[in-house]
Structures are given as C-alpha cells and as structure tokens.
Amino acid sequence: MKKSIVNQGRTRKQAIRYILGVLIILVSLFISFMLIPQLYARQGDVVTALTANTVIPKGKIIESSDLLMKEVGAYNIIPDYITEISVALGATAAVDILPGDIITPSKIDPAAGDPYLNAIAKEGNKLISVSINTNAAGVGGNLLPGDIVRLYFVYEDEDGKSRILAPFELKELKVYSISNSSNEELDRVKDDNSSLSRNMVVDTVTLIASDIQVMRILEGEYEGKIHLALVRR
C-alpha cells in the first residue's frame, strides 16, 4: 500500500516536471520567435521628429535656423515629441537645448516673447534695420509701423555719377518700427508728452523681410545709400 502511494507521488512529480518543462519550452519559443523579432523590428522603425540644429540657450527666441526635422529611432522615443516646425518657431527655449536634442513641449515656452514677433518668425521672416542718412530718404518722417515701403539703392560711380537700383525683391516690405538717433520709436515720441527727446527725424527703420530680402538689403546698405518710398498704408 505504502509502495503504491510512493509510486503515485513520483508519477505526479514527474508529470508536473514534464508539464513545467513543456511550458518553459513554449515560453522560450514564444520569446524567440515572437517577442524578439518584434523588438528588433521596432528598433528599426524611424519617425520624423523636430530636433535642435544648434545650441539653443535658455531664454532664446527660437528661429527656423535653430531647428531641423530629422528621422530618429521610434523605439523608446519620448512620446510627446514635436512633428512640426511651426509649433516651436517663435517660442522661447525653456531650458538649454543641445544639437540633436528632440524638441518636446516641456523644452519650449510658446507663451513667452512678443506675440507679433512670434507670428513674424512663424512665417519664416526676420527683422532687419536700415540706416537713413537724410530725412528725405526716410519719407520725411511720415512713416508709421505697418506701412508698406519700397527700397531704392543709390550708388556713386568712380566718375562721381549717381545711379539708382530698385531691386524687384524689395518692392514691398512692411515697416516694423521707426526710430530716431536716440533709439526712441517715433510713434511713441508723437504720442508721449513726457521727457522723450521730441526728435522726430528718422534715423533707423526696421523692416520685416525674408532671407532673400535680408541679403539684398545688406548688399545695398554696405555698397551704397538706401532711400525709402511709401507704397501704401
């Protein structure tokens, strides 16, 4: 009787070991042929994410040149990565961002900065200032922010003769601000009766321009004199 009970116990243990062995083999096969291939497949997947093209210091208004859309590995990527440049353009860096870092909402502060400047940056434009040598070249103090102007370049030849160029790219530019020699914005000087200098002569005009327009303006600024003409208000 005791021998029979012992044999039954051994048989039961052998059955349990057999079942456990089969389960271990099945789990191993599942891991080898299902989980591992999927893991490697995911590691090979890529997504397009917004990354830093250069060092972006904390507090900097982010420009298009600071950003780069780049393919990165999808495996273990930060879930809230940004997929559109427009989301970060004009925002302020909330932390120091290094080249190659994936841009996430926690690294930028869209609410910071001037909303108007943010809108300008989102359109891919820049601000550039030009020096006005005479009151006449600045439309005699009649400019206002928002005016549309055309730029002319006045060059002097070797024989002393003047020639005028009117680049097609600069036929319509929007005025962002107008300042006098004291760096006071003229629209504020007109409206302010405080201690501002009351100097109404235009010294600097800041324009909203594309990259191509910026290059043309710089060429004209350093090779000749700039003259503005009011197109419309």
C-alpha positions in Angstrom: 0.0 0.0 0.0 2.8 2.4 1.0 4.7 1.5 -2.1 1.7 2.3 -4.3 1.3 5.7 -2.7 5.0 6.4 -3.2 4.8 5.4 -6.8 1.8 7.7 -7.3 3.7 10.6 -5.7 6.6 10.0 -8.0 4.4 9.8 -11.1 2.7 13.0 -10.1 6.0 14.8 -9.6 7.2 13.6 -13.0 4.0 14.8 -14.6 4.4 18.2 -13.0 8.1 18.4 -14.1 7.1 17.3 -17.6 4.4 20.0 -17.8 6.7 22.7 -16.5 9.4 21.6 -19.0 6.9 21.9 -21.8 5.7 25.3 -20.6 9.3 26.5 -20.4 10.0 25.3 -23.9 6.8 27.0 -25.2 7.6 30.3 -23.4 11.2 30.2 -24.8 9.8 29.6 -28.4 7.4 32.4 -28.0 10.1 34.8 -26.8 12.5 33.6 -29.6 10.1 33.7 -32.5 7.6 36.4 -31.5 8.8 38.9 -29.0 12.5 39.3 -30.0 11.7 39.7 -33.8 9.1 42.4 -32.9 11.6 44.1 -30.6 14.2 44.2 -33.4 11.6 45.4 -35.9 10.6 48.3 -33.6 14.2 49.2 -33.2 14.5 49.5 -37.0 11.4 51.8 -37.2 12.0 55.5 -37.6 9.9 58.6 -37.1 10.4 62.2 -38.2 10.8 64.5 -35.2 11.8 68.1 -34.6 15.4 68.4 -33.3 17.8 71.1 -32.4 20.1 72.1 -35.3 22.4 74.1 -33.0 22.8 75.0 -29.4 19.7 76.9 -28.2 20.4 78.7 -24.9 17.6 79.0 -22.3 15.6 82.2 -23.0 16.4 82.4 -26.7 13.6 83.1 -29.2 13.7 80.0 -31.5 14.2 80.7 -35.2 14.0 78.4 -38.2 17.8 78.1 -38.4 17.8 76.6 -34.9 15.6 73.7 -35.9 15.9 70.5 -38.0 13.3 67.9 -39.0 15.2 64.6 -38.6 14.5 60.9 -38.7 15.1 59.2 -35.4 14.6 55.7 -34.0 11.0 55.1 -33.0 12.0 52.7 -30.2 11.8 54.2 -26.8 11.3 57.8 -28.2 9.8 60.4 -25.9 6.0 60.1 -26.5 5.3 63.9 -26.9 7.9 64.7 -29.5 7.0 67.5 -31.9 6.5 66.8 -35.6 6.0 70.3 -37.0 8.5 73.2 -37.1 5.7 75.8 -36.7 5.0 74.6 -33.2 8.4 75.8 -32.0 9.0 78.8 -34.2 8.9 82.0 -32.2 8.7 80.1 -28.9 11.2 80.7 -26.2 13.6 77.9 -25.0 12.6 76.9 -21.5 15.9 75.1 -21.0 19.3 74.8 -22.7 18.9 72.6 -25.7 21.8 70.9 -27.3 22.3 70.0 -31.0 20.4 66.8 -31.9 18.1 67.0 -28.9 14.5 66.1 -29.7 12.2 69.1 -29.1 9.3 68.5 -26.7 6.7 70.9 -25.3 8.4 70.8 -21.9 11.6 72.4 -23.5 9.8 75.4 -25.0 7.5 78.1 -23.8 5.2 79.2 -26.6 3.6 81.8 -24.4 6.8 83.7 -23.9 8.0 86.5 -26.1 6.2 89.1 -28.2 3.2 87.6 -30.0 3.8 89.8 -33.0 7.5 88.7 -33.2 6.4 85.1 -32.8 4.0 85.5 -35.7 6.8 87.0 -37.8 9.1 84.1 -37.0 6.4 81.5 -37.8 6.2 82.9 -41.3 9.9 82.4 -41.7 10.7 86.2 -41.8 13.3 88.3 -40.0 13.7 91.8 -38.7 16.4 93.9 -40.3 17.2 97.6 -39.6 18.5 100.1 -42.2 20.2 103.4 -41.6 18.5 106.5 -43.0 21.1 109.2 -44.0 18.7 112.0 -44.6 15.2 113.0 -43.5 14.1 112.8 -47.2 15.4 109.2 -47.5 13.0 108.3 -44.7 10.0 109.8 -46.3 10.3 113.0 -44.3 9.1 111.5 -41.0 5.8 110.3 -42.5 6.3 106.6 -42.0 4.3 104.5 -39.4 4.7 100.9 -38.3 2.7 98.7 -40.7 3.4 100.9 -43.7 4.5 99.2 -46.9 7.6 100.7 -48.5 9.9 100.2 -51.5 13.7 100.3 -51.2 16.0 102.0 -53.6 19.8 101.9 -53.6 21.8 104.9 -54.6 25.3 104.2 -55.7 28.1 106.6 -56.8 30.3 105.5 -59.8 34.0 106.1 -60.0 33.4 109.2 -62.1 31.2 110.6 -59.4 27.9 110.0 -61.1 25.0 108.5 -59.2 23.0 105.5 -60.3 19.8 104.1 -58.7 18.8 100.5 -58.4 15.3 99.3 -57.5 15.6 95.5 -56.7 12.4 93.6 -57.6 12.7 91.6 -54.3 12.4 94.9 -52.3 9.4 96.4 -53.9 7.1 95.8 -50.9 8.3 95.5 -47.3 6.4 96.1 -44.1 7.7 98.6 -41.6 8.1 97.1 -38.1 9.3 100.2 -36.3 10.9 103.7 -36.9 13.5 105.1 -34.5 15.3 108.4 -34.1 19.0 108.9 -33.3 18.2 108.4 -29.6 16.8 105.0 -30.4 13.3 106.2 -29.5 10.4 104.8 -31.5 8.9 107.7 -33.4 5.3 106.5 -32.9 5.9 106.7 -29.2 7.5 110.2 -29.4 4.5 111.5 -31.3 2.1 110.3 -28.6 4.2 110.8 -25.5 4.4 114.2 -23.8 6.9 113.1 -21.2 10.7 113.5 -21.2 11.3 111.9 -24.6 13.6 114.0 -26.8 10.9 115.0 -29.3 13.4 114.3 -32.1 11.2 113.4 -35.0 13.9 112.8 -37.6 14.1 109.2 -38.8 17.5 107.6 -38.2 16.7 103.8 -38.4 13.8 101.9 -40.0 13.3 98.3 -39.0 11.7 96.1 -41.7 10.1 92.7 -41.9 11.9 90.7 -44.5 12.5 87.2 -45.9 16.0 85.7 -46.0 16.5 86.7 -49.7 15.3 90.2 -48.9 17.7 90.4 -46.0 20.6 89.5 -48.2 19.6 92.2 -50.8 19.2 94.8 -48.1 22.7 94.1 -46.7 24.2 94.3 -50.2 22.6 97.7 -50.7 23.4 99.0 -47.2 27.2 98.3 -47.5 27.6 99.3 -51.1 25.5 102.5 -51.3 22.8 104.5 -49.6 19.2 103.4 -49.0 16.2 105.5 -49.9 12.6 104.6 -48.9 9.4 105.3 -50.8 6.0 104.8 -49.2 3.9 102.4 -51.3 0.7 102.2 -49.2 -0.6 102.4 -45.7 
